[in-house]
Amino acid sequence: MAVDERCLAAGGGRGNNAHRPGVWVKSPAAQSLTVSGEQGATVYVWNTGWNLTGVNGNSDTTVAAVVAFPLLTDNGKFSPSAKVISVWAWQGQGWAVNLPGEADKGEQYAKDNGLAFFTDLKHTQGFWTQVGVPGTAPAQPPDHPGASSTTTTITSGSTTTTTQPVTTTSTSLATSTTTTTQPGSTTIPLTSGWNLIGSRTPIPNVAQTFADTGKFVSVWKWLGTGWAVFLAGEETPGAYANSKGFEPLTKIVPGDGFWVNAAQGGGISLLGEMSVSTSLPLTKGWNLKCLLSPDQV
């Protein structure tokens, strides 16, 4: 696990550069600790393997900032040896990569492998992180669900749509959190075809938000070991997902990264409250946590 140098058990103070106190929490069972505060502090929780996450907050950021102080786990338990091996973003027609542990951040690796190199992330963007032990070789993430060589034709009403779902044995579900509070709307730009995006605004009803078959084909969310999917215009909601061993996708929570297969370019506006709390995982027994915002307790 990466250790934030601002989080010291002996630290204190409330200034921007003050060390934050470590907090011991004894939990009777595995659960999440939810805290809130006015000063935003972004915490990403990533498990060993692949994690699909949305950018936290309402401002554009950088890969360096995102991977600076994550909480890294292995099957839900903190892993001191785990590192962020690679970060991946979708750029319309292919992958862009960043290797945080390399001196050049993976620029030469990208060139050698015919990939794009990137350092910046839009606040509406989704991205993959690969977490492993030092020495783990970078690998390409699970592709968008239309990249499989196996084609399945889905008939929804009078519309026939071709998609190419893929399954994978990669594991881990991203949990990303923020303490920022800001009501209002989020507008996410979409291009025709596949878009890897994220939203700080919850989408409690995916079927309602993505119902327009003139704009949307399908929406896919990574669940750690497989996909959840929603198909616009499907006569029997969830029928395709159930027939293929996927989960029906009904909601998206702040911090999720997800794929949207758009029928046309444009955008989608989401109205709602931004996330107002930070959720930290707790294992049964004692947990030592760092709260980077002094107003969280």
Residue frames relative to the residue before (quaternion, step in Angstrom):
aa qw qx qy qz dx dy dz
M 1.0000 0.0000 0.0000 0.0000 0.00 0.00 0.00
A 0.4356 -0.6660 0.5326 0.2883 3.53 -0.97 0.81
V 0.2458 -0.7798 0.5619 0.1254 3.57 -0.93 0.91
D 0.3453 -0.7327 0.5528 0.1958 3.56 -0.77 1.05
E 0.3960 -0.7450 0.4815 0.2375 3.58 -0.58 1.12
R 0.5897 0.5626 -0.3763 0.4407 3.60 1.24 -0.24
C 0.6837 0.4710 -0.2761 0.4842 3.57 1.25 -0.33
L 0.1759 0.7818 -0.5710 0.1786 3.58 -0.14 1.28
A 0.5316 -0.6602 0.4222 0.3214 3.56 -0.84 0.96
A 0.7187 0.4242 -0.2535 0.4891 3.57 1.09 -0.63
G 0.5100 0.6834 -0.4029 0.3325 3.57 1.28 -0.11
G 0.0149 0.7887 -0.6145 -0.0049 3.50 -1.33 0.06
G 0.5230 0.6422 -0.4588 0.3219 3.53 -1.24 -0.22
R 0.3243 -0.7696 0.5300 0.1474 3.51 -1.27 0.42
G 0.4700 0.6725 -0.4567 0.3438 3.60 1.18 0.19
N 0.6924 -0.4912 0.3299 0.4128 3.56 -1.27 0.31
N 0.7607 0.3495 -0.1941 0.5114 3.57 1.06 -0.68
A 0.4395 0.7048 -0.4565 0.3187 3.58 1.26 0.13
H 0.5009 -0.6182 0.5015 0.3397 3.57 -1.15 0.58
R 0.3552 -0.7301 0.5477 0.2021 3.55 -1.04 0.79
P 0.4786 -0.6777 0.4637 0.3110 3.60 -0.95 0.71
G 0.4105 -0.6454 0.5758 0.2888 3.52 -1.20 0.61
V 0.2021 -0.7876 0.5759 0.0846 3.58 -1.08 0.72
W 0.2516 -0.7467 0.5964 0.1529 3.58 -0.81 1.01
V 0.0264 -0.7838 0.6203 -0.0131 3.57 -0.91 0.97
K 0.1686 -0.7664 0.6109 0.1054 3.59 -0.84 0.98
S 0.0941 -0.8183 0.5671 -0.0002 3.55 -0.65 1.18
P 0.4449 -0.7067 0.4772 0.2738 3.62 -0.91 0.83
A 0.7946 0.0506 -0.0112 0.6050 3.57 1.24 -0.37
A 0.6307 -0.5049 0.4117 0.4217 3.58 -1.29 0.23
Q 0.2209 0.7579 -0.5821 0.1950 3.57 -0.83 0.99
S 0.4695 -0.6383 0.5088 0.3366 3.57 -1.28 -0.25
L 0.2904 -0.7248 0.6008 0.1715 3.53 -1.11 0.78
T 0.1307 -0.8054 0.5764 0.0445 3.57 -0.66 1.10
V 0.0160 0.7895 -0.6110 0.0561 3.54 -0.78 1.07
S 0.1599 -0.7982 0.5747 0.0842 3.58 -1.15 0.48
G 0.0932 0.8015 -0.5866 0.0699 3.53 -1.24 0.38
E 0.5794 -0.6135 0.4174 0.3373 3.54 -1.23 0.32
Q 0.7019 0.4242 -0.2744 0.5022 3.57 1.05 -0.65
G 0.3857 -0.7696 0.4637 0.2096 3.55 -0.53 1.20
A 0.0580 0.7642 -0.6404 0.0502 3.55 -0.98 0.89
T 0.2587 -0.8036 0.5214 0.1242 3.55 -0.48 1.20
V 0.0213 -0.7803 0.6247 -0.0196 3.55 -0.91 0.97
Y 0.1203 -0.7675 0.6264 0.0638 3.58 -0.80 1.02
V 0.1315 -0.7671 0.6244 0.0659 3.57 -0.96 0.89
W 0.0286 0.8164 -0.5707 0.0835 3.57 -0.47 1.22
N 0.3228 -0.7455 0.5598 0.1633 3.52 -1.02 0.89
T 0.6453 -0.5002 0.3985 0.4179 3.56 -1.25 0.36
G 0.6733 0.4196 -0.3559 0.4939 3.56 -0.83 1.02
W 0.7183 -0.4248 0.3337 0.4385 3.55 -1.10 -0.76
N 0.0731 -0.7850 0.6151 -0.0100 3.53 -1.01 0.96
L 0.1531 -0.7778 0.6053 0.0725 3.59 -0.86 0.98
T 0.0116 0.8395 -0.5296 0.1210 3.54 -0.40 1.32
G 0.3257 -0.6880 0.6002 0.2456 3.53 -1.30 0.38
V 0.5789 -0.5768 0.4397 0.3725 3.58 -1.16 0.59
N 0.3752 -0.7207 0.5421 0.2142 3.56 -0.97 0.90
G 0.7781 0.3499 -0.2528 0.4563 3.55 -1.05 0.75
N 0.5319 -0.6602 0.4588 0.2660 3.53 -1.36 0.17
S 0.6553 0.4730 -0.3110 0.5001 3.58 1.26 0.23
D 0.5641 -0.5675 0.4726 0.3693 3.52 -1.21 0.54
T 0.1235 -0.8031 0.5821 0.0320 3.57 -1.14 0.62
T 0.4432 -0.6626 0.5250 0.2983 3.56 -1.28 -0.27
V 0.6220 -0.5210 0.4192 0.4074 3.54 -1.25 0.37
A 0.6237 0.5579 -0.3411 0.4283 3.58 0.98 -0.83
A 0.6748 0.4838 -0.2980 0.4710 3.58 0.97 -0.81
V 0.6512 0.5389 -0.3121 0.4337 3.57 0.99 -0.84
V 0.7679 0.3594 -0.1877 0.4958 3.59 0.94 -0.87
A 0.3836 0.7688 -0.4607 0.2227 3.59 1.24 0.02
F 0.8291 -0.0301 0.0730 0.5535 3.59 0.73 -1.05
P 0.1263 0.8079 -0.5678 0.0944 3.64 0.52 1.04
L 0.3774 -0.6384 0.5995 0.3010 3.54 -1.36 0.18
L 0.1151 -0.8238 0.5550 0.0103 3.57 -0.47 1.24
T 0.0742 -0.8195 0.5680 -0.0174 3.54 -0.82 1.04
D 0.2047 -0.7247 0.6385 0.1591 3.52 -1.37 0.24
N 0.8167 -0.1361 0.0209 0.5605 3.56 -0.35 1.30
G 0.7617 -0.4110 0.1952 0.4613 3.54 0.92 0.97
K 0.6769 0.4404 -0.2969 0.5096 3.60 1.26 -0.10
F 0.5633 -0.6221 0.4193 0.3463 3.56 -0.96 0.80
S 0.1606 -0.8010 0.5751 0.0420 3.54 -0.92 0.97
P 0.2997 -0.7932 0.5016 0.1715 3.62 -0.19 1.24
S 0.7052 0.4768 -0.2723 0.4486 3.58 1.09 -0.63
A 0.5397 0.6563 -0.4008 0.3426 3.60 1.18 -0.32
K 0.0824 -0.7782 0.6222 0.0225 3.54 -1.16 0.74
V 0.4714 -0.6066 0.5404 0.3432 3.55 -1.27 0.37
I 0.2616 -0.8041 0.5216 0.1137 3.57 -0.42 1.26
S 0.8052 -0.1022 0.1144 0.5728 3.56 0.84 -0.97
V 0.1832 -0.7435 0.6343 0.1063 3.53 -1.30 0.54
W 0.1021 -0.8258 0.5545 -0.0114 3.56 -0.86 1.02
A 0.0527 -0.7743 0.6303 0.0198 3.56 -1.08 0.81
W 0.4007 -0.7032 0.5375 0.2366 3.57 -1.13 0.70
Q 0.1030 -0.8197 0.5629 0.0258 3.57 -0.80 1.02
G 0.7984 -0.3444 0.1503 0.4705 3.52 0.65 1.18
Q 0.8327 0.0254 0.0290 0.5523 3.57 0.62 -1.15
G 0.8209 0.0426 -0.0159 0.5693 3.59 1.20 -0.05
W 0.6495 -0.5611 0.3845 0.3398 3.51 -1.39 0.13
A 0.1546 -0.7098 0.6744 0.1320 3.50 -1.34 0.55
V 0.1693 -0.8192 0.5467 0.0374 3.58 -0.97 0.86
N 0.0434 -0.7457 0.6630 0.0501 3.52 -1.31 0.51
L 0.1605 -0.7748 0.6072 0.0730 3.57 -0.92 0.96
P 0.3047 -0.8169 0.4559 0.1788 3.62 0.01 1.26
G 0.6990 0.5009 -0.2777 0.4282 3.59 1.05 -0.69
E 0.6152 0.5508 -0.3476 0.4442 3.59 1.24 -0.22
A 0.6087 -0.5835 0.3951 0.3646 3.56 -1.12 0.69
D 0.7567 0.3362 -0.1942 0.5260 3.60 1.02 -0.80
K 0.4725 -0.7121 0.3973 0.3344 3.56 1.38 0.28
G 0.7041 -0.5001 0.2562 0.4342 3.56 1.17 0.58
E 0.3514 0.7610 -0.4908 0.2379 3.59 1.20 0.20
Q 0.6818 0.4641 -0.2910 0.4849 3.59 0.94 -0.84
Y 0.6022 0.5505 -0.3544 0.4569 3.60 1.05 -0.73
A 0.6498 0.5147 -0.3173 0.4607 3.58 0.93 -0.88
K 0.6626 0.5117 -0.3016 0.4563 3.57 0.92 -0.91
D 0.6812 0.5022 -0.2880 0.4482 3.57 0.92 -0.93
N 0.7692 0.3609 -0.1812 0.4952 3.57 1.10 -0.65
G 0.5407 -0.6667 0.3849 0.3392 3.57 1.21 0.39
L 0.4975 0.6445 -0.4217 0.3992 3.56 1.15 0.68
A 0.4898 -0.6006 0.5223 0.3559 3.54 -1.29 0.22
F 0.2979 -0.7213 0.5965 0.1874 3.55 -1.25 0.50
F 0.0139 0.8196 -0.5725 0.0197 3.59 -0.93 0.80
T 0.1865 -0.7806 0.5882 0.0991 3.54 -1.25 0.54
D 0.7353 0.4004 -0.2097 0.5050 3.61 1.21 -0.43
L 0.1592 -0.7744 0.6076 0.0761 3.54 -1.21 0.65
K 0.3833 -0.6965 0.5599 0.2334 3.56 -0.99 0.88
H 0.5647 -0.6359 0.4056 0.3351 3.57 -1.07 0.67
T 0.6786 0.4399 -0.2961 0.5082 3.60 1.25 -0.19
Q 0.5263 0.6814 -0.3667 0.3524 3.56 1.31 0.11
G 0.2726 -0.7066 0.6240 0.1923 3.53 -1.26 0.56
F 0.0161 -0.8065 0.5910 -0.0051 3.58 -1.13 0.55
W 0.3907 -0.6896 0.5625 0.2354 3.54 -1.30 0.50
T 0.0872 -0.7460 0.6516 0.1058 3.54 -1.22 0.57
Q 0.2341 -0.7342 0.6237 0.1308 3.54 -1.13 0.81
V 0.0756 -0.8076 0.5848 -0.0056 3.57 -0.61 1.17
G 0.2089 0.7736 -0.5766 0.1598 3.58 -0.90 0.90
V 0.6477 -0.4806 0.3941 0.4407 3.55 -1.29 -0.15
P 0.6517 -0.5013 0.3765 0.4269 3.62 -1.18 0.43
G 0.7388 0.3684 -0.2944 0.4814 3.54 -0.94 0.90
T 0.4877 0.6456 -0.4401 0.3895 3.59 1.25 -0.17
A 0.4098 -0.7237 0.5008 0.2397 3.56 -0.82 0.98
P 0.5202 -0.6182 0.4763 0.3470 3.60 -1.01 0.70
A 0.0378 -0.7873 0.6154 0.0000 3.55 -1.08 0.75
Q 0.5394 -0.6155 0.4603 0.3440 3.56 -1.18 0.52
P 0.4868 -0.6922 0.4483 0.2880 3.62 -0.92 0.85
P 0.6700 -0.4207 0.3802 0.4792 3.57 -1.28 0.06
D 0.4167 -0.7391 0.4740 0.2356 3.57 -0.69 1.09
H 0.6551 -0.4675 0.3719 0.4626 3.54 -1.25 0.09
P 0.6348 -0.6098 0.3159 0.3542 3.60 -1.02 0.74
G 0.6418 0.5108 -0.3412 0.4590 3.60 1.22 -0.01
A 0.5593 0.6549 -0.3636 0.3551 3.58 1.25 0.09
S 0.4874 0.6667 -0.4404 0.3521 3.60 1.24 -0.07
S 0.5026 -0.6461 0.4806 0.3145 3.56 -1.17 0.53
T 0.6233 0.5171 -0.3418 0.4768 3.57 1.27 -0.20
T 0.1858 -0.8104 0.5515 0.0670 3.56 -0.58 1.17
T 0.0836 -0.7752 0.6254 0.0310 3.55 -0.95 0.92
T 0.2451 -0.7688 0.5743 0.1380 3.57 -0.85 0.93
I 0.1427 -0.7915 0.5931 0.0376 3.52 -0.82 1.08
T 0.1604 -0.7800 0.5978 0.0918 3.56 -0.80 0.95
S 0.0064 -0.7960 0.6035 -0.0452 3.55 -0.66 1.16
G 0.8003 -0.0990 0.0252 0.5909 3.56 -0.20 1.23
S 0.7817 -0.2684 0.2245 0.5163 3.55 -0.75 -1.05
T 0.6281 0.5418 -0.3242 0.4548 3.57 1.30 0.02
T 0.1591 -0.7719 0.6099 0.0832 3.54 -0.90 0.94
T 0.0546 -0.8047 0.5905 -0.0274 3.53 -0.69 1.15
T 0.2350 -0.7646 0.5832 0.1416 3.56 -0.96 0.84
T 0.0597 0.7743 -0.6270 0.0614 3.51 -0.87 0.99
Q 0.2764 -0.7705 0.5596 0.1298 3.57 -1.22 0.36
P 0.0945 -0.8379 0.5347 0.0547 3.59 0.29 1.17
V 0.1360 -0.7776 0.6103 0.0659 3.52 -1.20 0.60
T 0.2181 -0.7448 0.6112 0.1557 3.54 -1.12 0.66
T 0.1048 -0.7976 0.5929 0.0352 3.58 -1.20 0.42
T 0.4097 -0.7118 0.5148 0.2458 3.53 -1.17 0.54
S 0.4138 0.7002 -0.4837 0.3233 3.58 1.25 0.05
T 0.2132 -0.8049 0.5462 0.0909 3.55 -1.00 0.78
S 0.6658 0.5165 -0.4488 0.2977 3.43 -1.54 0.33
L 0.2128 -0.7618 0.6068 0.0783 3.47 -1.08 0.91
A 0.4030 -0.7228 0.5047 0.2458 3.55 -0.79 0.98
T 0.0776 -0.7410 0.6643 0.0610 3.51 -1.11 0.76
S 0.0361 0.8076 -0.5863 0.0528 3.57 -0.48 1.12
T 0.0993 -0.8314 0.5464 -0.0197 3.53 -0.93 0.89
T 0.0336 -0.7905 0.6111 0.0214 3.53 -1.23 0.45
T 0.3488 -0.7299 0.5393 0.2338 3.56 -1.17 0.43
T 0.4361 0.7102 -0.4531 0.3164 3.59 1.24 0.15
T 0.1123 -0.7735 0.6206 0.0628 3.57 -1.03 0.81
Q 0.2656 0.7581 -0.5699 0.1730 3.57 -0.76 0.98
P 0.2553 -0.7654 0.5709 0.1518 3.57 -0.45 1.18
G 0.4551 0.6765 -0.5028 0.2872 3.55 -1.20 0.44
S 0.5883 -0.5866 0.4313 0.3519 3.54 -1.24 -0.39
T 0.2274 -0.7265 0.6317 0.1464 3.51 -1.32 0.49
T 0.1212 -0.7763 0.6150 0.0673 3.58 -0.85 0.95
I 0.1241 -0.8033 0.5823 0.0172 3.53 -0.66 1.18
P 0.3293 -0.7524 0.5323 0.2052 3.63 -0.61 1.05
L 0.1036 -0.7868 0.6071 0.0401 3.56 -1.07 0.77
T 0.2305 -0.7243 0.6279 0.1674 3.52 -1.18 0.65
S 0.6125 -0.5303 0.4160 0.4130 3.58 -1.19 0.36
G 0.7171 0.3654 -0.3025 0.5107 3.57 -0.76 1.04
W 0.7915 -0.3509 0.2443 0.4367 3.53 -1.19 -0.59
N 0.0410 -0.7833 0.6195 -0.0312 3.55 -0.97 1.02
L 0.1831 -0.7601 0.6152 0.1014 3.59 -0.85 1.01
I 0.0907 0.8373 -0.5199 0.1430 3.57 -0.21 1.30
G 0.1577 -0.7502 0.6284 0.1322 3.54 -1.37 0.02
S 0.1338 -0.7971 0.5854 0.0643 3.56 -1.20 0.47
R 0.3593 -0.7092 0.5632 0.2252 3.55 -1.11 0.75
T 0.6178 0.5086 -0.3383 0.4952 3.56 1.31 -0.17
P 0.4370 -0.7000 0.4842 0.2909 3.65 -0.77 0.88
I 0.1919 -0.7321 0.6403 0.1313 3.54 -1.22 0.59
P 0.1407 -0.8533 0.4965 0.0745 3.61 0.18 1.24
N 0.7786 0.2027 -0.1103 0.5835 3.58 1.20 -0.47
V 0.2310 -0.8106 0.5271 0.1084 3.56 0.04 1.33
A 0.6335 0.5562 -0.3316 0.4236 3.59 0.97 -0.86
Q 0.6814 0.4762 -0.2850 0.4772 3.57 1.01 -0.78
T 0.6850 0.5068 -0.2858 0.4385 3.57 0.92 -0.94
F 0.7993 0.2623 -0.1125 0.5288 3.58 0.97 -0.86
A 0.2883 0.8110 -0.4698 0.1959 3.59 1.13 0.60
D 0.6188 0.5945 -0.3434 0.3819 3.60 1.08 -0.71
T 0.2889 -0.7942 0.5130 0.1502 3.59 -0.36 1.24
G 0.5795 0.5729 -0.3803 0.4375 3.57 1.24 -0.24
K 0.7434 0.3815 -0.1999 0.5117 3.56 1.25 -0.48
F 0.8194 0.2067 -0.0606 0.5313 3.56 1.00 -0.84
V 0.2805 -0.7381 0.5922 0.1606 3.53 -1.19 0.73
S 0.7822 -0.1952 0.1736 0.5656 3.57 0.77 -1.03
V 0.2009 -0.7412 0.6287 0.1223 3.54 -1.35 0.41
W 0.0734 -0.8174 0.5711 -0.0186 3.58 -0.85 1.02
K 0.0606 -0.7912 0.6086 0.0042 3.56 -0.99 0.90
W 0.4089 -0.7173 0.5183 0.2229 3.57 -0.97 0.93
L 0.1934 -0.8166 0.5395 0.0678 3.58 -0.82 1.04
G 0.7001 -0.4571 0.2720 0.4763 3.56 1.23 0.23
T 0.8055 0.0670 -0.0288 0.5881 3.57 0.94 -0.87
G 0.8033 0.0188 -0.0035 0.5952 3.58 1.24 0.02
W 0.6039 -0.6107 0.4130 0.3031 3.53 -1.36 0.01
A 0.1990 -0.6781 0.6827 0.1859 3.48 -1.43 0.39
V 0.0795 -0.8348 0.5444 -0.0171 3.59 -0.88 0.91
F 0.1000 -0.7365 0.6639 0.0822 3.52 -1.30 0.60
L 0.1545 -0.7773 0.6050 0.0771 3.57 -0.95 0.92
A 0.4003 -0.7106 0.5256 0.2419 3.56 -0.75 1.04
G 0.8302 0.2295 -0.1714 0.4782 3.58 -0.95 0.88
E 0.4018 0.7202 -0.4843 0.2920 3.60 1.20 0.16
E 0.4964 -0.6917 0.4374 0.2894 3.59 -0.76 1.04
T 0.7672 0.1482 -0.0766 0.6194 3.55 0.97 -0.91
P 0.3530 -0.7734 0.4794 0.2178 3.60 -0.16 1.25
G 0.8161 0.2432 -0.1999 0.4846 3.55 -0.88 0.99
A 0.4720 0.7028 -0.4395 0.3004 3.59 1.22 -0.22
Y 0.6665 0.4955 -0.3110 0.4621 3.58 0.90 -0.88
A 0.6441 0.5262 -0.3229 0.4516 3.59 0.90 -0.93
N 0.6868 0.4862 -0.2895 0.4562 3.57 0.85 -0.95
S 0.6729 0.5119 -0.3050 0.4382 3.58 1.02 -0.74
K 0.7456 0.3941 -0.2029 0.4976 3.58 1.18 -0.56
G 0.5595 -0.6274 0.3878 0.3780 3.59 1.23 0.07
F 0.4887 0.6152 -0.4538 0.4205 3.57 1.24 0.44
E 0.4687 -0.6213 0.5301 0.3365 3.53 -1.34 0.04
P 0.4692 -0.6264 0.5194 0.3431 3.62 -1.03 0.60
L 0.3111 -0.7533 0.5518 0.1769 3.59 -0.88 0.94
T 0.0587 -0.8365 0.5447 -0.0121 3.56 -0.54 1.17
K 0.8161 0.0333 -0.0035 0.5769 3.61 1.07 -0.60
I 0.1892 -0.7394 0.6351 0.1189 3.52 -1.33 0.43
V 0.2186 -0.7964 0.5545 0.1020 3.57 -0.77 1.01
P 0.6486 -0.5128 0.3708 0.4228 3.62 -1.16 0.45
G 0.7362 0.3715 -0.2998 0.4798 3.54 -0.91 0.97
D 0.5700 0.5828 -0.3916 0.4267 3.60 1.21 -0.30
G 0.2289 -0.6860 0.6634 0.1918 3.50 -1.25 0.59
F 0.0582 0.8138 -0.5748 0.0629 3.60 -1.00 0.69
W 0.4433 -0.6734 0.5322 0.2583 3.53 -1.30 0.51
V 0.0612 -0.7443 0.6620 0.0634 3.53 -1.16 0.72
N 0.1931 -0.7375 0.6372 0.1130 3.55 -0.86 1.03
A 0.1352 -0.8369 0.5298 0.0262 3.56 -0.22 1.32
A 0.4476 -0.6948 0.5027 0.2535 3.54 -1.01 0.88
Q 0.7886 0.0263 -0.0094 0.6143 3.56 1.23 -0.46
G 0.5807 -0.5768 0.4399 0.3695 3.54 -1.26 0.33
G 0.3280 0.7245 -0.5599 0.2326 3.54 -1.23 0.42
G 0.4232 -0.6816 0.5120 0.3068 3.54 -0.80 -0.98
I 0.2546 -0.7370 0.6001 0.1787 3.51 -1.33 0.14
S 0.2225 -0.7784 0.5780 0.1028 3.56 -0.88 1.01
L 0.1200 -0.7891 0.6021 0.0225 3.53 -0.84 1.08
L 0.1483 -0.7971 0.5829 0.0533 3.56 -0.75 1.06
G 0.4474 0.6824 -0.4916 0.3040 3.56 -0.78 0.98
E 0.6443 -0.5256 0.4068 0.3783 3.52 -1.38 0.00
M 0.4297 -0.6746 0.5353 0.2715 3.54 -0.96 0.87
S 0.6700 -0.4931 0.3653 0.4178 3.56 -1.27 0.37
V 0.1873 -0.8135 0.5455 0.0751 3.57 -0.91 0.92
S 0.7611 0.3315 -0.2002 0.5203 3.61 1.18 0.06
T 0.3495 -0.6927 0.5858 0.2342 3.50 -1.35 0.28
S 0.1602 -0.7941 0.5823 0.0679 3.57 -0.80 1.03
L 0.0720 -0.8011 0.5941 -0.0054 3.56 -0.68 1.15
P 0.4347 -0.7139 0.4771 0.2715 3.62 -0.82 0.92
L 0.1258 -0.7703 0.6211 0.0703 3.55 -1.10 0.75
T 0.2473 -0.7237 0.6204 0.1738 3.54 -1.03 0.80
K 0.6403 -0.5105 0.3854 0.4253 3.58 -1.22 0.32
G 0.7307 0.3584 -0.2949 0.5007 3.58 -0.84 0.98
W 0.7766 -0.3615 0.2586 0.4465 3.52 -1.20 -0.56
N 0.0536 -0.7767 0.6275 -0.0118 3.56 -1.05 0.93
L 0.1959 -0.7619 0.6059 0.1185 3.59 -0.93 0.88
K 0.0439 -0.8312 0.5525 -0.0440 3.56 -0.48 1.28
C 0.2551 -0.7281 0.6123 0.1725 3.51 -1.28 0.49
L 0.1385 -0.7639 0.6266 0.0683 3.58 -0.83 1.01
L 0.2689 -0.8200 0.4849 0.1417 3.56 -0.23 1.28
S 0.6773 0.4144 -0.3041 0.5264 3.59 1.20 -0.30
P 0.4107 -0.7459 0.4606 0.2507 3.63 -0.59 1.04
D 0.6631 0.5035 -0.3133 0.4567 3.61 1.20 -0.34
Q 0.4766 0.7055 -0.4270 0.3047 3.60 1.22 0.12
V 0.7691 0.3002 -0.1835 0.5336 3.60 1.13 -0.40
